[in-house]
Amino acid sequence: MKRILNPILMSSLLVLLGAVSLPSRAAQTGPPRATDTDATKERRLQWFREAKFGLFIHWGLYAVPAGEWKGNLVPGIGEWIMNRFQIPVREYEKLAAQFNPVKFDADAWVKVAKDAGMRYIVITSKHHDGFAMFHSKVSKYNVVDATPFKRDIIKELAAACARQGMRLGFYYSQAQDWHDPNGAGNTWDFGPDEKKDYDKYLREKAEPQVREILTNYGPVCLVWFDTPRMMTPERSQRFVDIVRAIQPDCLIDGRLGLTGKEGDYRSTSDNIIPDQAADEAWETPATINHTWGYKKDDHDWKRPGEIIFKLVDIVSKGGNYLLNVGPMADGVIPARSVEILGEVGKWLKANSEAVYGTGRTPFGEEVGGYLADVKDRNGQRVWGFRSDWRCTAKPGKLYFTVFTWPRSGFDLPRFKNKVKPAYLLIDPEKRPIPMTTGADGIITLQTTRPERTPMANVIIVEIEGDRVER
Ligand code: H79
């Protein structure tokens, strides 16, 4: 708690005192700012740390084959179909002529995110296949110039987000581009990456396109780079400079460069939630089924309860959850994913206080620990995962989200602060939950599982003092 709040408080204080120069208009055209201190970074991150939950949208030409090419179903993730079947550029690019998502309704998409309780959207402006979902002057291989649809998807989504007060960020595949002869990844048409003029691709396509998405679509909350193949420090710095020069408040994810530290926050591996809490800002990108881009045969959806658990688990560990949907080629987000997100949103709406703007758990033992005397077949320690409850916190307030209701009352973890009456978050009357203190000093909240709100219930424990003393 202390460590997570202090930088934020510090940065606003410093800003108030004028100790940190805020990015100015002049900085937008000048050379890279030398003043990118931890405090400026923390100030940029403030909305992100509060937001917790975002909608990832993977949409592109791969929605047309929807995971099937010439009668073969692609194993694995749908947006990789071109790579997996080594489809030549001349064949794959014909998909553009079939991309006509007449049912696309940007406002409806933003509403899906809103109803799910999501606070930001990140959409693929260009994935590894090289196709731009915006009107690019750099390459004709884009949704306006190459499809019968001719509408700028990104422009419409940006307008809908502005109307509905939703932050918008762009995924941009900076390294892999299977359409460009010098982009990384397409070895079947263009040979090995080492023999390519990679900097020509960066200078003539990726960098100018990143400038376009930061210039033409209003405020961009973050750029989500991915798979940093061959992204030397010097190359990733060029992208940092572009972002900082055009939109100084825009965040950069953790997959721009090879170290993972070139951006503003840490990105975990796809679908990986860390075992333990961390103070640095971080985000888990995750799928709602298995694929990112739409695949007609992927029906293995995560249940709303699983998603709520993952969300609270992530938030209690100090992270953000960027959960993906893969819209179909007609412009519709698969109905099942919308339903699932709606269920999550219902829970989140009722329990929002335990999620948005909270800090990580002041405890930690609730997430589990290495099992004593147990080794796996490789001699490695084994993590014993616990999922009974998770804790988030605000100054003077602890939120215990209980997933497995204990039969004989809920035992609070040990801490020194005096405890004020506890109550259920969903109880408008805040009726105190009876408490007993055992001979061992453990406080037990004597409550049975509440009938209302399915899946998980939040107990609020107010304490004396802003933060937990153990
Ligand atoms: O955009 C989503 C993925 O397309 C992207 N990251 C998320 C957010 C991503 N790029 N690379 N990877 C994920 C790792 C991909 C690994 C695999 Fe494959 C792709 C496994 C199966 C298909 C490449 C081709 C490795 C084996 C076959």
Boltz pocket constraint, residues with backbone or C-beta under 6 A from the ligand:
constraints:
  - pocket:
      binder: B
      contacts: [[A, 58], [A, 75], [A, 76], [A, 77], [A, 79], [A, 80], [A, 83], [A, 84], [A, 226], [A, 227], [A, 270], [A, 285], [A, 292]]
      max_distance: 6.0
